[in-house]
Amino acid sequence: MTAPQAVDATLNVPSSDVSLEDEAPDDATVVISSLPQPAAEPGVADDATVEIPMPQRVLRKVGSGWGLIQGHREGRSLIPKRSLRQLLEGLVALAILAALSPVLLVVALAVKWTSEGPMLFRQERLGLHRSTFKIIKFRTMSNKNSDAQHREFVKKMLTSDDDVDGGEQGVYKLVNDPRITPIGGFLRRTSIDELPQLWNVVRGEMSLVGPRPVLAWEADLFPPEAERRFAARPGMTGLWQVSGRSTLDFKAALELDVLYVEKKSVWYDITILWRTVGVVFNRSVAR
């Protein structure tokens, strides 16, 4: 996917023709669920980023249609005020963190004692409407390592129709990755390394269920149809995790992310959470 092209253009889209999710307050981020086809404007190329006076809703032109990538008022946060659902998720995540605090402390000390570097790993990822946030995990790789091999592996998976050498069947897993620490493999197979992400849920940056939080350079390689996955907050678990986990390739995972956004509901999330418990203990799909 090419990077969005900034253009100086204004589209005359009446606000009455714009459908907003829920009753968003005036200073909240809103999601445009349907838009009429804007009139053609000279000099506006495909994949262009265009500002329209609604006010300052930022959209991306994808082929012949338009899709929201961000929506905000100048000087306001890209993340909307929390809904009741988000508040409940945050309280649940906080309660789990409190209950598991002894386990988290032991794991943190084990990470520190078995390899050099910090106990926690922080990395910038893309969240709701491509807003950025710092994901938190237990560190499972050696400190200050190169991700060149990983980048090349993911690029081939997303841009090639052939089998990719160098990795096992999985979303982004490399065979015998030398970067993994002595305890890192166990933490990954059991998903214990992801427990600190509960704090991202408390902060409202993630949900318990949602698409996988991706890196910006990964998103630059996504096909246009995968853009819809950014209409939901990334989750600690999701549809791809309970539909094959590491036995799926990256393209299949993206398709499942989009499918989740289309079917998202409270009951659907509860079903995925329940299925996640079984997947975590199923070693045949854990990597």
HELIX and SHEET records of a PDB file:
HELIX    1   1 SER A   15  ASP A   17  5                                   3    
HELIX    2   2 LEU A   84  ALA A   99  1                                  16    
HELIX    3   3 SER A  101  THR A  114  1                                  14    
HELIX    4   4 LEU A  128  ARG A  130  5                                   3    
HELIX    5   5 ALA A  148  THR A  159  1                                  12    
HELIX    6   6 GLY A  184  THR A  190  1                                   7    
HELIX    7   7 ILE A  192  GLN A  197  5                                   6    
HELIX    8   8 LEU A  198  VAL A  202  1                                   5    
HELIX    9   9 ALA A  216  ALA A  219  1                                   4    
HELIX   10  10 PRO A  224  ALA A  231  5                                   8    
HELIX   11  11 ARG A  245  THR A  247  5                                   3    
HELIX   12  12 PHE A  250  LYS A  263  1                                  14    
HELIX   13  13 VAL A  266  VAL A  280  1                                  15    
SHEET    1   A 4 GLN A   5  ALA A   6  0                                        
SHEET    2   A 4 ALA A  48  ILE A  52  1                                        
SHEET    3   A 4 ARG A  57  VAL A  62 -1                                        
SHEET    4   A 4 GLY A  65  GLY A  71 -1                                        
SHEET    1   B 2 SER A  19  LEU A  20  0                                        
SHEET    2   B 2 ILE A  32  SER A  34 -1                                        
SHEET    1   C 2 LEU A 120  LEU A 126  0                                        
SHEET    2   C 2 THR A 132  PHE A 138 -1                                        
SHEET    1   D 2 SER A 207  VAL A 209  0                                        
SHEET    2   D 2 GLY A 235  THR A 237  1                                        
END                                                                             
